């Protein structure tokens, strides 16, 4: 089939590569000039006037991202060179928190629990008991349960130093509003699944280089064009074939963010038959109801600024006098970037850009003892889904010959790179 993929983010490029590998003729349309969607390269000017490539938001991968890693290898990349692999570590600047070992799962988690600094024996025993119960229950719970309810028997310290950081990093939602079932799915595959599934994989290169750019080269080498700066404003359908920018195709894959997909579909309503229009309306109604959350990344620089580890957890809170919004900080100098450059991540962020930036810099002074100057603050207002209990997500199929892929369509995972890639790969099964 002739397949048009609209959007060259991680889901779109995975869809294009998978369709091409299955023998289909593929063309990709991307509105921007940089590939990657919401996980793409971003130029930043350093204090000395030089430029470096960072990202429009700090992302990490984990060892359980099997399809993402497989797809990277498929397009000719070597993940071991592009990603720094570390045992799961949620340690704070003061040394508290948890750090897994390199042992096979679940022994790595058990050893991390036993050696957690600052935790009492009661804290450790309660966590081990709860984790065992999750496993015995098949990592399933009532669909209405939140993560906070799922973990209600754990101590405040374990909640603050393990559950909340895991929850906001994986689901981008606080524990009291996150789906317990989605959290358990992540725990099953990442922490209690295959060996090294819980490992942190920290990118040493920008996110466009990490997959989308290589995927575009792979496609071009096989005669499948990737068009940048080519915005598709609407689609047409004559009852048998779809038309994209004057080109007839058998199938269209919308691989943009949900709001952009809705814009294209709204503009297409006058160019499709009544039955197709009704199918689009049904899909769009579900998609419009999706709740989204923002993620803010604050890039800051300080001469001689170095962290004890490439990534540290931070103690976050909404204290009225000294709000501390960031949950994590990354030392980009230890990840192949310029020395002294740090990236602070505020998941489920609220408030305006300037206020968040000021609060993060104050948090860096208080928790890291560093006086930093801001370089750039990026706010992705609709970065991820709010993974609330019982959330209804739209299906991949919109209408015959019209599909949607992305981290927001129906699936077991929250809004992650792995979720996006898996959605893209699934087009070959439709």
Secondary structure, DSSP 8 states (H G I E B T S, - for coil): -EEEEE--BHHHHHHHHHHHHTT-EEEEE-SSSSSBTTS-EEEEE-TTS-EEEEESS---EETT-HHHHHHHHHTT--HHHHEEEE--EEEBTTS-EEE--SSSTTHHHHHHHHT-BT--HHHHHHHHHHHHHHHHTTT---TT-BHHHHTTTS-HHHIIIIIHHHHHHHHSS-GGGSBHHHHHHHIIIIISSSTTTT-EEEESS-HIIIIIHHHHHHHHHTT--EESS-----EEE-SS-EEETTEEESEEEE-S-HHHHHHHHHHHGGGS-HHHHHHHHHHHHHHHT--EEEEEEEEEE-TT---SSSEEE---B--SSS-B---EEEEGGGGTS-TTEEEEEEEEE-S-HHHHHHHHHHHHHHHH----EEEEEEEEEEEEE---TT-----SEEETTEEE-STTSSSSS-SSHHHHHHHHHGGGG-
